[in-house]
Amino acid sequence: MEELVLFGLCYVLVFVLYQIFIVSKAKKNYEKEDKKYPVEVKYLMGKYKLDMEKIKYNQLLQIVALVSSFDISLMVSVVSIFDNYVMQLVAAVAIVIPVLLVSYSLVGLFYKKKGMVKDV
């Protein structure tokens, strides 16, 4: 039960911080002519050939915020299961890349299924 509470609190905290620092900055940068994208969006554009003309940018930012918050909360919850700091570090290193790859591949497949990719 404690892990579930930790997950929920961590999720809300990370989501709020993500909204404040990442999403708001990304919206401001998108409105400029140079259109700087967050790293997550660049990854999705490169890997899944997202067509930014077809995608609602604000919706994409919200999905990225939700996914990133979930990933961080999941990793914190899993790592907190261990009492030993060395085991926590090993667990964190072991799950970071797989969790991120799986979650963003699901986001990419979601947009691919909706037809929001460039015609290659």
SENUKOL-988602 format. One record per residue (C-alpha): x negated, y negated, z negated. Coordinates in steps of 0.05 Angstrom, whole numbers, padded with zeros to 5 digits, always signed. Each point is the difference from the previous one (the first is absolute). Example, Ala and Ser with C-alpha at 12.3 -4.5 7.8 and 13.67 -1.06 7.14 Angstrom:
2
-00246+00090-00156
-00027-00069+00013
END
This chain:
120
+00000+00000+00000
-00058-00047-00015
-00028+00010+00069
+00066-00018+00031
+00004-00065-00040
-00072-00015+00018
+00016+00012+00073
+00060-00046-00002
-00035-00056-00036
-00061+00005+00044
+00043+00001+00062
+00037-00063-00019
-00063-00037-00022
-00039+00018+00063
+00060-00016+00045
+00008-00069-00031
-00075-00015+00004
-00001+00026+00072
+00057-00047+00018
-00034-00059-00032
-00070+00009+00026
+00004+00041+00064
+00068-00008+00032
+00007-00075-00011
-00070-00012+00028
+00013+00046+00059
+00064-00038+00017
-00037-00066-00001
-00056+00027+00043
+00049+00030+00050
+00033-00067+00011
-00067-00030+00022
-00025+00010+00070
-00057+00047-00017
+00049+00051-00032
-00044+00035-00051
+00029+00067-00022
-00011+00038-00065
-00045+00061+00004
+00059+00047-00006
+00035-00032+00060
-00065+00002+00040
-00007+00074-00015
+00071+00014+00023
-00009-00042+00063
-00064+00036+00018
+00020+00071-00017
+00073-00001+00022
-00003-00055+00053
+00056-00041-00034
+00030-00053+00045
+00003-00062-00044
+00049-00032+00049
+00052+00054-00014
-00011+00003-00076
+00029-00046-00051
-00063-00023-00035
+00032-00015-00067
+00031+00070-00001
-00067+00031+00015
-00032-00039-00056
+00054+00023-00049
-00010+00072+00021
-00075-00006-00008
+00010-00031-00069
+00047+00057-00021
-00047+00053+00026
-00063-00031-00030
+00035-00008-00067
+00023+00072+00001
-00070+00024+00018
-00034-00039-00056
+00052+00021-00051
-00005+00073+00021
-00076-00001-00007
+00003-00034-00068
+00051+00051-00024
-00040+00059+00024
-00065-00026-00027
+00031-00015-00068
+00016+00073-00010
-00073+00015-00015
-00030-00020-00067
-00072+00003+00022
-00027-00061+00037
-00043+00042+00046
+00061+00042+00020
+00040-00064+00011
-00055-00026+00046
-00005+00066+00038
+00076+00003+00008
+00003-00072+00024
-00054+00010+00052
+00032+00066+00023
+00070-00028+00011
-00011-00071+00026
-00012+00015+00073
+00051+00056+00008
+00056-00040-00033
-00014-00061+00043
-00005+00040+00064
+00064+00038-00012
+00041-00061-00021
-00022-00044+00058
+00008+00057+00050
+00073+00005-00023
+00008-00075+00011
-00032+00006+00069
+00045+00058+00018
+00060-00039-00024
-00016-00057+00048
-00018+00048+00055
+00067+00035-00006
+00036-00068+00003
-00036-00015+00065
-00041-00058-00027
-00064+00021+00033
-00034-00027+00063
+00010+00038+00064
-00066+00031+00017
END
